[in-house]
């Protein structure tokens, strides 16, 4: 079963974000919690690595 679109949408001028394709502030605001959790996990891994290295000496 195929549905045909009765008419094509009209072209609209692209916004600044659409022209550039990526905006850092949008990315950071949308992914803030994921980035924060990632940074915390990386910090915990680094601290654990140094703690274990210190215990081996």
C-alpha distance matrix in Angstrom:
0.0 3.8 6.7 9.9 13.1 15.5 18.5 19.7 22.1 25.7 27.8 30.3 33.4 33.2 35.4 38.3 36.5 33.4 35.6 37.6 34.8 37.0 39.6 42.0 42.7 39.0 38.7 41.9 41.1 37.7 39.0 42.6 42.6 41.0 43.6 46.4 45.6 45.4 48.8 50.4 49.2 50.5 53.8 54.2 53.7 56.3 58.8 58.5 59.0 62.2 63.4 63.1 64.7 67.6 68.1 68.4 71.4
3.8 0.0 3.8 6.4 9.7 12.3 15.0 16.1 18.6 22.2 24.2 26.8 29.9 30.0 32.3 35.2 33.7 30.4 32.5 34.7 32.0 34.5 37.2 39.8 40.5 36.9 36.8 40.1 39.4 36.1 37.6 41.2 41.6 40.0 42.4 45.3 44.8 44.5 47.7 49.6 48.6 49.7 52.9 53.6 53.2 55.5 58.1 58.0 58.5 61.6 62.9 62.8 64.2 67.1 67.8 68.1 70.9
6.7 3.8 0.0 3.8 6.5 9.1 11.9 13.3 15.6 19.2 21.6 24.1 27.4 27.6 29.9 33.0 31.7 28.5 30.7 33.1 30.6 33.0 35.6 38.3 38.8 35.1 35.4 38.7 37.7 34.6 36.4 39.9 40.5 39.2 41.5 44.4 44.1 44.0 47.1 48.9 48.3 49.4 52.5 53.3 53.1 55.3 57.9 58.0 58.6 61.5 62.9 63.0 64.5 67.2 68.0 68.5 71.2
9.9 6.4 3.8 0.0 3.7 6.1 8.7 10.2 13.1 16.4 18.9 21.7 25.1 25.7 28.3 31.5 30.5 27.2 29.1 31.8 29.6 32.4 34.9 37.9 38.5 34.9 35.4 38.9 38.0 35.0 37.0 40.5 41.5 40.2 42.2 45.3 45.3 45.0 47.9 50.0 49.5 50.4 53.5 54.6 54.3 56.4 59.0 59.3 59.8 62.6 64.2 64.3 65.6 68.4 69.4 69.8 72.4
13.1 9.7 6.5 3.7 0.0 3.8 5.6 6.9 9.5 12.9 15.6 18.3 21.7 22.5 25.0 28.4 27.6 24.4 26.3 29.1 27.1 30.0 32.3 35.4 35.8 32.4 33.2 36.6 35.6 32.8 35.1 38.5 39.7 38.7 40.5 43.5 43.8 43.6 46.4 48.6 48.3 49.1 52.1 53.4 53.3 55.2 57.8 58.3 58.8 61.5 63.1 63.5 64.7 67.3 68.5 69.1 71.6
15.5 12.3 9.1 6.1 3.8 0.0 3.8 7.0 9.7 12.6 15.8 18.5 22.2 23.5 26.1 29.7 29.3 26.2 27.9 31.0 29.4 32.3 34.5 37.7 37.9 34.6 35.7 39.1 37.9 35.3 37.8 41.1 42.4 41.6 43.4 46.3 46.8 46.7 49.4 51.5 51.4 52.3 55.1 56.5 56.6 58.4 60.9 61.6 62.1 64.7 66.4 66.8 68.1 70.6 71.8 72.5 74.9
18.5 15.0 11.9 8.7 5.6 3.8 0.0 3.8 6.5 8.9 12.2 15.1 18.7 20.4 23.1 26.6 26.6 23.4 24.9 28.2 26.9 29.9 32.1 35.5 35.8 32.6 33.9 37.3 36.2 33.9 36.6 39.8 41.4 40.7 42.2 45.1 45.9 45.7 48.1 50.5 50.6 51.2 54.0 55.6 55.6 57.3 59.8 60.7 61.2 63.6 65.4 66.0 67.1 69.6 71.0 71.6 73.9
19.7 16.1 13.3 10.2 6.9 7.0 3.8 0.0 3.8 6.4 9.0 12.1 15.6 17.0 19.9 23.3 23.3 20.0 21.3 24.6 23.3 26.5 28.8 32.2 32.7 29.6 30.9 34.4 33.5 31.3 33.9 37.1 38.9 38.1 39.4 42.4 43.3 42.9 45.3 47.8 47.9 48.4 51.1 52.9 52.9 54.3 57.0 57.9 58.3 60.7 62.6 63.2 64.1 66.6 68.2 68.8 71.0
22.1 18.6 15.6 13.1 9.5 9.7 6.5 3.8 0.0 3.8 6.5 8.9 12.5 13.9 16.6 20.1 20.2 17.1 18.7 22.0 20.9 23.9 25.9 29.4 29.6 26.6 28.1 31.5 30.5 28.5 31.3 34.4 36.3 35.7 36.9 39.9 41.0 40.7 42.9 45.4 45.8 46.3 48.8 50.7 50.9 52.2 54.8 55.9 56.4 58.6 60.5 61.3 62.3 64.6 66.2 67.0 69.1
25.7 22.2 19.2 16.4 12.9 12.6 8.9 6.4 3.8 0.0 3.8 6.4 9.9 12.2 15.1 18.6 19.4 16.4 17.4 21.0 20.5 23.7 25.5 29.1 29.3 26.6 28.5 31.8 30.9 29.3 32.2 35.1 37.4 36.9 37.8 40.7 42.2 41.8 43.7 46.4 47.0 47.2 49.7 51.8 52.0 53.1 55.7 57.0 57.4 59.5 61.5 62.5 63.2 65.5 67.3 68.1 70.0
27.8 24.2 21.6 18.9 15.6 15.8 12.2 9.0 6.5 3.8 0.0 3.8 6.7 8.9 12.2 15.5 16.5 13.4 14.0 17.7 17.5 20.8 22.6 26.4 26.9 24.4 26.2 29.6 29.0 27.6 30.4 33.3 35.8 35.3 35.8 38.8 40.4 39.9 41.6 44.4 45.0 45.1 47.5 49.8 49.9 50.8 53.4 55.0 55.2 57.1 59.3 60.3 60.9 63.2 65.1 65.8 67.6
30.3 26.8 24.1 21.7 18.3 18.5 15.1 12.1 8.9 6.4 3.8 0.0 3.8 6.3 9.0 12.5 13.8 11.3 12.1 15.7 15.9 18.9 20.2 23.9 24.1 21.8 24.0 27.2 26.4 25.4 28.4 31.0 33.6 33.4 33.8 36.6 38.5 38.1 39.6 42.4 43.3 43.4 45.5 47.9 48.3 49.1 51.6 53.3 53.6 55.4 57.5 58.7 59.3 61.4 63.4 64.3 66.0
33.4 29.9 27.4 25.1 21.7 22.2 18.7 15.6 12.5 9.9 6.7 3.8 0.0 3.8 6.5 9.5 11.5 9.5 9.4 13.0 13.9 16.9 18.0 21.8 22.1 20.3 22.5 25.6 25.1 24.6 27.5 29.8 32.8 32.6 32.6 35.4 37.5 37.0 38.2 41.2 42.2 42.0 44.0 46.6 47.0 47.5 50.0 51.9 52.1 53.7 56.0 57.3 57.7 59.7 61.9 62.8 64.3
33.2 30.0 27.6 25.7 22.5 23.5 20.4 17.0 13.9 12.2 8.9 6.3 3.8 0.0 3.8 6.6 7.9 5.7 6.0 9.5 10.2 13.1 14.4 18.1 18.7 16.8 18.9 22.1 21.8 21.2 24.0 26.4 29.4 29.1 28.9 31.8 33.9 33.3 34.5 37.5 38.5 38.2 40.3 42.9 43.3 43.7 46.3 48.1 48.3 49.9 52.2 53.5 53.9 56.0 58.2 59.0 60.6
35.4 32.3 29.9 28.3 25.0 26.1 23.1 19.9 16.6 15.1 12.2 9.0 6.5 3.8 0.0 3.8 5.5 5.2 6.2 8.7 9.6 11.5 11.9 15.6 15.6 14.0 16.5 19.4 18.9 18.7 21.7 23.7 26.9 26.9 26.7 29.3 31.7 31.3 32.2 35.1 36.4 36.2 38.0 40.7 41.3 41.7 44.0 46.1 46.4 47.8 50.1 51.6 52.0 53.9 56.1 57.2 58.6
38.3 35.2 33.0 31.5 28.4 29.7 26.6 23.3 20.1 18.6 15.5 12.5 9.5 6.6 3.8 0.0 3.8 5.5 5.2 6.3 8.3 9.6 9.4 13.0 13.4 12.6 15.0 17.6 17.6 18.0 20.6 22.4 25.8 25.8 25.0 27.7 30.3 29.6 30.2 33.3 34.7 34.2 35.9 38.8 39.4 39.4 41.8 44.0 44.2 45.4 47.8 49.4 49.6 51.4 53.8 54.9 56.1
36.5 33.7 31.7 30.5 27.6 29.3 26.6 23.3 20.2 19.4 16.5 13.8 11.5 7.9 5.5 3.8 0.0 3.8 5.5 5.2 5.6 6.3 6.5 10.3 10.8 9.4 11.5 14.4 14.6 14.6 17.1 19.2 22.5 22.3 21.6 24.4 26.8 26.2 26.9 30.1 31.3 30.9 32.7 35.5 36.0 36.3 38.7 40.8 41.1 42.4 44.7 46.2 46.6 48.5 50.7 51.8 53.2
33.4 30.4 28.5 27.2 24.4 26.2 23.4 20.0 17.1 16.4 13.4 11.3 9.5 5.7 5.2 5.5 3.8 0.0 3.8 5.5 4.8 7.5 9.3 13.0 14.0 12.0 13.6 16.9 17.2 16.4 18.8 21.4 24.4 23.8 23.5 26.5 28.6 27.7 28.9 32.1 32.9 32.6 34.7 37.3 37.6 38.1 40.7 42.5 42.7 44.3 46.6 47.8 48.3 50.3 52.5 53.3 54.9
35.6 32.5 30.7 29.1 26.3 27.9 24.9 21.3 18.7 17.4 14.0 12.1 9.4 6.0 6.2 5.2 5.5 3.8 0.0 3.8 5.5 8.5 10.4 14.0 15.6 14.4 15.7 18.9 19.6 19.3 21.3 23.7 26.9 26.2 25.5 28.6 30.8 29.6 30.5 33.9 34.7 34.0 36.1 38.9 39.0 39.2 41.9 43.9 43.7 45.2 47.8 49.0 49.1 51.2 53.6 54.3 55.7
37.6 34.7 33.1 31.8 29.1 31.0 28.2 24.6 22.0 21.0 17.7 15.7 13.0 9.5 8.7 6.3 5.2 5.5 3.8 0.0 3.8 5.7 7.5 10.9 13.0 12.4 13.2 16.2 17.5 17.5 19.1 21.3 24.6 23.7 22.6 25.8 28.0 26.7 27.3 30.8 31.7 30.8 32.8 35.7 35.8 35.8 38.5 40.6 40.3 41.7 44.3 45.6 45.6 47.7 50.1 50.8 52.1
34.8 32.0 30.6 29.6 27.1 29.4 26.9 23.3 20.9 20.5 17.5 15.9 13.9 10.2 9.6 8.3 5.6 4.8 5.5 3.8 0.0 3.8 7.0 10.3 12.5 10.9 11.2 14.7 15.9 15.1 16.6 19.3 22.3 21.2 20.5 23.8 25.7 24.4 25.5 28.9 29.5 28.8 31.1 33.8 33.8 34.1 36.9 38.7 38.6 40.2 42.7 43.8 44.1 46.3 48.5 49.2 50.7
37.0 34.5 33.0 32.4 30.0 32.3 29.9 26.5 23.9 23.7 20.8 18.9 16.9 13.1 11.5 9.6 6.3 7.5 8.5 5.7 3.8 0.0 3.8 6.5 9.1 7.9 7.8 11.1 12.7 12.4 13.5 15.9 19.1 18.1 17.1 20.3 22.4 21.1 22.0 25.4 26.2 25.5 27.6 30.4 30.5 30.8 33.5 35.4 35.4 36.9 39.3 40.6 40.9 43.0 45.2 46.0 47.5
39.6 37.2 35.6 34.9 32.3 34.5 32.1 28.8 25.9 25.5 22.6 20.2 18.0 14.4 11.9 9.4 6.5 9.3 10.4 7.5 7.0 3.8 0.0 3.8 5.6 5.5 6.4 8.9 10.3 11.0 12.5 14.1 17.6 17.3 15.9 18.7 21.3 20.4 20.8 24.1 25.4 24.8 26.5 29.4 29.9 30.0 32.4 34.6 34.8 36.0 38.4 40.0 40.3 42.1 44.4 45.5 46.8
42.0 39.8 38.3 37.9 35.4 37.7 35.5 32.2 29.4 29.1 26.4 23.9 21.8 18.1 15.6 13.0 10.3 13.0 14.0 10.9 10.3 6.5 3.8 0.0 3.8 5.4 5.1 6.1 8.6 9.9 10.5 11.5 15.1 14.8 12.9 15.5 18.3 17.4 17.4 20.7 22.3 21.5 22.9 26.0 26.6 26.6 28.8 31.1 31.4 32.5 34.8 36.6 36.8 38.5 40.9 42.1 43.3
42.7 40.5 38.8 38.5 35.8 37.9 35.8 32.7 29.6 29.3 26.9 24.1 22.1 18.7 15.6 13.4 10.8 14.0 15.6 13.0 12.5 9.1 5.6 3.8 0.0 3.8 5.4 5.2 6.1 8.5 10.0 10.2 14.0 14.6 13.1 15.0 18.1 17.9 17.8 20.7 22.7 22.4 23.4 26.4 27.5 27.6 29.4 31.8 32.5 33.5 35.5 37.5 38.0 39.4 41.7 43.2 44.4
39.0 36.9 35.1 34.9 32.4 34.6 32.6 29.6 26.6 26.6 24.4 21.8 20.3 16.8 14.0 12.6 9.4 12.0 14.4 12.4 10.9 7.9 5.5 5.4 3.8 0.0 3.8 5.5 5.3 6.1 8.5 9.9 13.3 13.8 13.1 15.4 18.0 18.0 18.7 21.4 23.1 23.2 24.6 27.2 28.3 28.8 30.7 32.8 33.6 34.9 36.8 38.6 39.3 40.9 43.0 44.4 46.0
38.7 36.8 35.4 35.4 33.2 35.7 33.9 30.9 28.1 28.5 26.2 24.0 22.5 18.9 16.5 15.0 11.5 13.6 15.7 13.2 11.2 7.8 6.4 5.1 5.4 3.8 0.0 3.8 5.6 5.3 6.0 8.1 11.4 10.9 10.1 13.0 15.3 14.8 15.7 18.6 19.9 19.9 21.7 24.2 25.0 25.6 27.8 29.7 30.4 31.9 33.8 35.4 36.1 37.9 39.9 41.2 42.8
41.9 40.1 38.7 38.9 36.6 39.1 37.3 34.4 31.5 31.8 29.6 27.2 25.6 22.1 19.4 17.6 14.4 16.9 18.9 16.2 14.7 11.1 8.9 6.1 5.2 5.5 3.8 0.0 3.8 5.5 5.3 5.4 9.1 9.5 8.0 10.1 13.0 13.0 13.2 16.0 17.8 17.9 19.2 21.8 23.0 23.4 25.2 27.4 28.3 29.5 31.3 33.2 34.0 35.5 37.5 39.1 40.6
41.1 39.4 37.7 38.0 35.6 37.9 36.2 33.5 30.5 30.9 29.0 26.4 25.1 21.8 18.9 17.6 14.6 17.2 19.6 17.5 15.9 12.7 10.3 8.6 6.1 5.3 5.6 3.8 0.0 3.8 5.6 5.4 8.8 10.3 10.0 11.3 14.1 14.9 15.4 17.5 19.6 20.3 21.3 23.6 25.2 25.9 27.4 29.5 30.8 32.0 33.4 35.4 36.5 37.8 39.7 41.5 43.1
37.7 36.1 34.6 35.0 32.8 35.3 33.9 31.3 28.5 29.3 27.6 25.4 24.6 21.2 18.7 18.0 14.6 16.4 19.3 17.5 15.1 12.4 11.0 9.9 8.5 6.1 5.3 5.5 3.8 0.0 3.8 5.9 8.3 9.0 9.8 11.8 13.7 14.4 15.8 17.9 19.3 20.3 21.9 23.8 25.1 26.3 28.0 29.6 30.9 32.5 33.9 35.5 36.8 38.4 40.1 41.7 43.5
39.0 37.6 36.4 37.0 35.1 37.8 36.6 33.9 31.3 32.2 30.4 28.4 27.5 24.0 21.7 20.6 17.1 18.8 21.3 19.1 16.6 13.5 12.5 10.5 10.0 8.5 6.0 5.3 5.6 3.8 0.0 3.8 5.7 5.4 6.1 8.6 10.2 10.6 12.3 14.4 15.6 16.5 18.3 20.2 21.3 22.6 24.4 25.9 27.2 28.9 30.3 31.8 33.1 34.8 36.4 37.9 39.9
42.6 41.2 39.9 40.5 38.5 41.1 39.8 37.1 34.4 35.1 33.3 31.0 29.8 26.4 23.7 22.4 19.2 21.4 23.7 21.3 19.3 15.9 14.1 11.5 10.2 9.9 8.1 5.4 5.4 5.9 3.8 0.0 3.8 5.6 5.3 6.1 8.7 9.9 10.6 12.3 14.4 15.4 16.5 18.4 20.2 21.2 22.5 24.4 25.9 27.2 28.5 30.4 31.7 33.0 34.7 36.5 38.3
42.6 41.6 40.5 41.5 39.7 42.4 41.4 38.9 36.3 37.4 35.8 33.6 32.8 29.4 26.9 25.8 22.5 24.4 26.9 24.6 22.3 19.1 17.6 15.1 14.0 13.3 11.4 9.1 8.8 8.3 5.7 3.8 0.0 3.8 5.4 5.0 6.1 8.5 9.9 10.5 12.3 14.2 15.3 16.5 18.4 20.0 21.0 22.5 24.4 26.0 26.8 28.5 30.3 31.6 32.9 34.8 36.8
41.0 40.0 39.2 40.2 38.7 41.6 40.7 38.1 35.7 36.9 35.3 33.4 32.6 29.1 26.9 25.8 22.3 23.8 26.2 23.7 21.2 18.1 17.3 14.8 14.6 13.8 10.9 9.5 10.3 9.0 5.4 5.6 3.8 0.0 3.8 5.5 5.3 6.1 8.7 10.0 10.7 12.3 14.3 15.5 16.7 18.5 20.1 21.2 22.7 24.7 25.7 27.1 28.7 30.5 31.7 33.3 35.5
43.6 42.4 41.5 42.2 40.5 43.4 42.2 39.4 36.9 37.8 35.8 33.8 32.6 28.9 26.7 25.0 21.6 23.5 25.5 22.6 20.5 17.1 15.9 12.9 13.1 13.1 10.1 8.0 10.0 9.8 6.1 5.3 5.4 3.8 0.0 3.8 5.5 5.0 6.2 8.7 9.9 10.5 12.2 14.3 15.4 16.5 18.3 20.0 21.1 22.8 24.2 25.8 27.1 28.7 30.4 31.9 33.8
46.4 45.3 44.4 45.3 43.5 46.3 45.1 42.4 39.9 40.7 38.8 36.6 35.4 31.8 29.3 27.7 24.4 26.5 28.6 25.8 23.8 20.3 18.7 15.5 15.0 15.4 13.0 10.1 11.3 11.8 8.6 6.1 5.0 5.5 3.8 0.0 3.8 5.4 5.2 6.3 8.7 10.0 10.6 12.4 14.4 15.5 16.5 18.4 20.1 21.4 22.4 24.4 25.9 27.1 28.6 30.6 32.4
45.6 44.8 44.1 45.3 43.8 46.8 45.9 43.3 41.0 42.2 40.4 38.5 37.5 33.9 31.7 30.3 26.8 28.6 30.8 28.0 25.7 22.4 21.3 18.3 18.1 18.0 15.3 13.0 14.1 13.7 10.2 8.7 6.1 5.3 5.5 3.8 0.0 3.8 5.5 5.1 6.2 8.6 9.8 10.6 12.4 14.3 15.3 16.5 18.4 20.2 20.9 22.5 24.4 25.8 26.9 28.8 30.9
45.4 44.5 44.0 45.0 43.6 46.7 45.7 42.9 40.7 41.8 39.9 38.1 37.0 33.3 31.3 29.6 26.2 27.7 29.6 26.7 24.4 21.1 20.4 17.4 17.9 18.0 14.8 13.0 14.9 14.4 10.6 9.9 8.5 6.1 5.0 5.4 3.8 0.0 3.8 5.5 5.2 6.2 8.6 10.0 10.7 12.4 14.3 15.4 16.6 18.7 20.0 21.3 22.7 24.5 25.9 27.4 29.5
48.8 47.7 47.1 47.9 46.4 49.4 48.1 45.3 42.9 43.7 41.6 39.6 38.2 34.5 32.2 30.2 26.9 28.9 30.5 27.3 25.5 22.0 20.8 17.4 17.8 18.7 15.7 13.2 15.4 15.8 12.3 10.6 9.9 8.7 6.2 5.2 5.5 3.8 0.0 3.8 5.5 5.1 6.1 8.6 10.0 10.6 12.2 14.2 15.3 16.7 18.2 20.0 21.1 22.6 24.4 26.0 27.7
50.4 49.6 48.9 50.0 48.6 51.5 50.5 47.8 45.4 46.4 44.4 42.4 41.2 37.5 35.1 33.3 30.1 32.1 33.9 30.8 28.9 25.4 24.1 20.7 20.7 21.4 18.6 16.0 17.5 17.9 14.4 12.3 10.5 10.0 8.7 6.3 5.1 5.5 3.8 0.0 3.8 5.5 5.1 6.2 8.7 9.9 10.5 12.2 14.2 15.5 16.3 18.2 19.9 21.0 22.4 24.5 26.3
49.2 48.6 48.3 49.5 48.3 51.4 50.6 47.9 45.8 47.0 45.0 43.3 42.2 38.5 36.4 34.7 31.3 32.9 34.7 31.7 29.5 26.2 25.4 22.3 22.7 23.1 19.9 17.8 19.6 19.3 15.6 14.4 12.3 10.7 9.9 8.7 6.2 5.2 5.5 3.8 0.0 3.8 5.4 5.1 6.3 8.7 9.9 10.6 12.3 14.5 15.2 16.5 18.3 20.0 21.1 22.7 25.0
50.5 49.7 49.4 50.4 49.1 52.3 51.2 48.4 46.3 47.2 45.1 43.4 42.0 38.2 36.2 34.2 30.9 32.6 34.0 30.8 28.8 25.5 24.8 21.5 22.4 23.2 19.9 17.9 20.3 20.3 16.5 15.4 14.2 12.3 10.5 10.0 8.6 6.2 5.1 5.5 3.8 0.0 3.8 5.5 5.2 6.2 8.7 9.9 10.6 12.6 14.3 15.5 16.6 18.5 20.1 21.4 23.4
53.8 52.9 52.5 53.5 52.1 55.1 54.0 51.1 48.8 49.7 47.5 45.5 44.0 40.3 38.0 35.9 32.7 34.7 36.1 32.8 31.1 27.6 26.5 22.9 23.4 24.6 21.7 19.2 21.3 21.9 18.3 16.5 15.3 14.3 12.2 10.6 9.8 8.6 6.1 5.1 5.4 3.8 0.0 3.8 5.5 5.1 6.1 8.5 9.8 10.8 12.2 14.2 15.4 16.6 18.4 20.2 21.8
54.2 53.6 53.3 54.6 53.4 56.5 55.6 52.9 50.7 51.8 49.8 47.9 46.6 42.9 40.7 38.8 35.5 37.3 38.9 35.7 33.8 30.4 29.4 26.0 26.4 27.2 24.2 21.8 23.6 23.8 20.2 18.4 16.5 15.5 14.3 12.4 10.6 10.0 8.6 6.2 5.1 5.5 3.8 0.0 3.8 5.5 5.2 6.0 8.5 10.0 10.4 12.1 14.1 15.3 16.4 18.4 20.5
53.7 53.2 53.1 54.3 53.3 56.6 55.6 52.9 50.9 52.0 49.9 48.3 47.0 43.3 41.3 39.4 36.0 37.6 39.0 35.8 33.8 30.5 29.9 26.6 27.5 28.3 25.0 23.0 25.2 25.1 21.3 20.2 18.4 16.7 15.4 14.4 12.4 10.7 10.0 8.7 6.3 5.2 5.5 3.8 0.0 3.8 5.6 5.1 6.1 8.8 9.9 10.6 12.2 14.3 15.4 16.7 19.0
56.3 55.5 55.3 56.4 55.2 58.4 57.3 54.3 52.2 53.1 50.8 49.1 47.5 43.7 41.7 39.4 36.3 38.1 39.2 35.8 34.1 30.8 30.0 26.6 27.6 28.8 25.6 23.4 25.9 26.3 22.6 21.2 20.0 18.5 16.5 15.5 14.3 12.4 10.6 9.9 8.7 6.2 5.1 5.5 3.8 0.0 3.8 5.4 5.1 6.4 8.6 10.0 10.6 12.4 14.4 15.7 17.3
58.8 58.1 57.9 59.0 57.8 60.9 59.8 57.0 54.8 55.7 53.4 51.6 50.0 46.3 44.0 41.8 38.7 40.7 41.9 38.5 36.9 33.5 32.4 28.8 29.4 30.7 27.8 25.2 27.4 28.0 24.4 22.5 21.0 20.1 18.3 16.5 15.3 14.3 12.2 10.5 9.9 8.7 6.1 5.2 5.6 3.8 0.0 3.8 5.4 5.3 6.1 8.7 9.8 10.6 12.4 14.5 15.9
58.5 58.0 58.0 59.3 58.3 61.6 60.7 57.9 55.9 57.0 55.0 53.3 51.9 48.1 46.1 44.0 40.8 42.5 43.9 40.6 38.7 35.4 34.6 31.1 31.8 32.8 29.7 27.4 29.5 29.6 25.9 24.4 22.5 21.2 20.0 18.4 16.5 15.4 14.2 12.2 10.6 9.9 8.5 6.0 5.1 5.4 3.8 0.0 3.8 5.5 5.0 6.1 8.4 9.8 10.5 12.4 14.7
59.0 58.5 58.6 59.8 58.8 62.1 61.2 58.3 56.4 57.4 55.2 53.6 52.1 48.3 46.4 44.2 41.1 42.7 43.7 40.3 38.6 35.4 34.8 31.4 32.5 33.6 30.4 28.3 30.8 30.9 27.2 25.9 24.4 22.7 21.1 20.1 18.4 16.6 15.3 14.2 12.3 10.6 9.8 8.5 6.1 5.1 5.4 3.8 0.0 3.8 5.5 5.3 6.1 8.6 10.0 10.8 13.0
62.2 61.6 61.5 62.6 61.5 64.7 63.6 60.7 58.6 59.5 57.1 55.4 53.7 49.9 47.8 45.4 42.4 44.3 45.2 41.7 40.2 36.9 36.0 32.5 33.5 34.9 31.9 29.5 32.0 32.5 28.9 27.2 26.0 24.7 22.8 21.4 20.2 18.7 16.7 15.5 14.5 12.6 10.8 10.0 8.8 6.4 5.3 5.5 3.8 0.0 3.8 5.5 5.0 6.1 8.6 10.0 11.1
63.4 62.9 62.9 64.2 63.1 66.4 65.4 62.6 60.5 61.5 59.3 57.5 56.0 52.2 50.1 47.8 44.7 46.6 47.8 44.3 42.7 39.3 38.4 34.8 35.5 36.8 33.8 31.3 33.4 33.9 30.3 28.5 26.8 25.7 24.2 22.4 20.9 20.0 18.2 16.3 15.2 14.3 12.2 10.4 9.9 8.6 6.1 5.0 5.5 3.8 0.0 3.8 5.5 5.2 6.3 8.9 10.4
63.1 62.8 63.0 64.3 63.5 66.8 66.0 63.2 61.3 62.5 60.3 58.7 57.3 53.5 51.6 49.4 46.2 47.8 49.0 45.6 43.8 40.6 40.0 36.6 37.5 38.6 35.4 33.2 35.4 35.5 31.8 30.4 28.5 27.1 25.8 24.4 22.5 21.3 20.0 18.2 16.5 15.5 14.2 12.1 10.6 10.0 8.7 6.1 5.3 5.5 3.8 0.0 3.8 5.4 5.1 6.3 9.0
64.7 64.2 64.5 65.6 64.7 68.1 67.1 64.1 62.3 63.2 60.9 59.3 57.7 53.9 52.0 49.6 46.6 48.3 49.1 45.6 44.1 40.9 40.3 36.8 38.0 39.3 36.1 34.0 36.5 36.8 33.1 31.7 30.3 28.7 27.1 25.9 24.4 22.7 21.1 19.9 18.3 16.6 15.4 14.1 12.2 10.6 9.8 8.4 6.1 5.0 5.5 3.8 0.0 3.8 5.5 5.3 6.9
67.6 67.1 67.2 68.4 67.3 70.6 69.6 66.6 64.6 65.5 63.2 61.4 59.7 56.0 53.9 51.4 48.5 50.3 51.2 47.7 46.3 43.0 42.1 38.5 39.4 40.9 37.9 35.5 37.8 38.4 34.8 33.0 31.6 30.5 28.7 27.1 25.8 24.5 22.6 21.0 20.0 18.5 16.6 15.3 14.3 12.4 10.6 9.8 8.6 6.1 5.2 5.4 3.8 0.0 3.8 5.5 5.6
68.1 67.8 68.0 69.4 68.5 71.8 71.0 68.2 66.2 67.3 65.1 63.4 61.9 58.2 56.1 53.8 50.7 52.5 53.6 50.1 48.5 45.2 44.4 40.9 41.7 43.0 39.9 37.5 39.7 40.1 36.4 34.7 32.9 31.7 30.4 28.6 26.9 25.9 24.4 22.4 21.1 20.1 18.4 16.4 15.4 14.4 12.4 10.5 10.0 8.6 6.3 5.1 5.5 3.8 0.0 3.8 5.5
68.4 68.1 68.5 69.8 69.1 72.5 71.6 68.8 67.0 68.1 65.8 64.3 62.8 59.0 57.2 54.9 51.8 53.3 54.3 50.8 49.2 46.0 45.5 42.1 43.2 44.4 41.2 39.1 41.5 41.7 37.9 36.5 34.8 33.3 31.9 30.6 28.8 27.4 26.0 24.5 22.7 21.4 20.2 18.4 16.7 15.7 14.5 12.4 10.8 10.0 8.9 6.3 5.3 5.5 3.8 0.0 3.8
71.4 70.9 71.2 72.4 71.6 74.9 73.9 71.0 69.1 70.0 67.6 66.0 64.3 60.6 58.6 56.1 53.2 54.9 55.7 52.1 50.7 47.5 46.8 43.3 44.4 46.0 42.8 40.6 43.1 43.5 39.9 38.3 36.8 35.5 33.8 32.4 30.9 29.5 27.7 26.3 25.0 23.4 21.8 20.5 19.0 17.3 15.9 14.7 13.0 11.1 10.4 9.0 6.9 5.6 5.5 3.8 0.0
